[in-house]
Amino acid sequence: EQSDINMDIHNGLVQTNSDKQLVLNEYPSTQSDFRNMISTVIKEQPEVLILNPKAGDNAKKLILQLAEFEQDLKDIKLISHVPYLSDDSRANVQSLTEGMIIVATPEVDDSTIQAIKSGTKVEFQALNNFMVATTADALNNLARALKASQINKTDVQSEFTQMDLKGLVVEGMNFKNTNMLNSYKSGLYKVTAGQAISTN
């Protein structure tokens, strides 16, 4: 889908596609029937099919419609990202998605994260642990930056970008001259017996 995050993923794939041939690059318009697009892609007999939808209704429709072509997809590896990380997102298409590779956020296991999730609204509970942890870290560090800016009579952004961060994921990191999350690798998961299992 042609949202910012999906186009960023697309552009990254195209830029790093040095030794493999990109056979077909299909994006739907605003439609929700992907069968013609799926049929066109399958005719090219690709080795890999990269699914790049936004999370939500179209991701559900895409995977269900792909399942209608399951026989034609037997020798094609499926790869995707966050929309299919939740085991519920693949509940009705288990045989199709067995062996699927999912690239997403790193796996983070911490009892503090579970405490945050259990004390919040359902929308927050649905996020994976890495997203919950980084959201909590961002809020706590922003509050620290705001307090420091009031004490030092500076702007919040200056304080935020110059301080050493504290938190579940960002402890000891900072924004000085670098992307603070360069030390994190993407989470890599493989669907095995209906569950997305971390391979990192």
Number of C-alpha atoms within 10 A of each C-alpha: 18 15 9 10 13 14 13 12 12 16 12 11 13 13 8 9 11 9 6 7 9 12 12 12 9 11 12 13 9 9 7 13 13 18 14 10 12 17 13 12 16 17 9 10 14 16 12 14 17 16 17 22 24 19 14 10 10 18 19 18 14 18 20 17 17 20 18 14 15 16 10 14 19 10 12 16 16 19 19 18 21 16 19 27 23 14 14 11 17 22 12 15 18 18 13 21 26 18 19 19 24 24 17 20 19 18 18 16 12 12 9 12 20 14 10 16 20 12 10 10 10 10 8 16 16 12 13 20 22 20 18 21 23 16 15 17 19 18 12 15 20 17 14 17 23 18 14 18 17 11 9 11 9 13 13 18 12 12 19 21 14 13 17 15 23 16 16 17 20 17 11 11 18 18 14 11 8 9 10 14 12 8 7 10 11 11 17 18 25 20 20 14 12 20 19 22 17 16 10 10
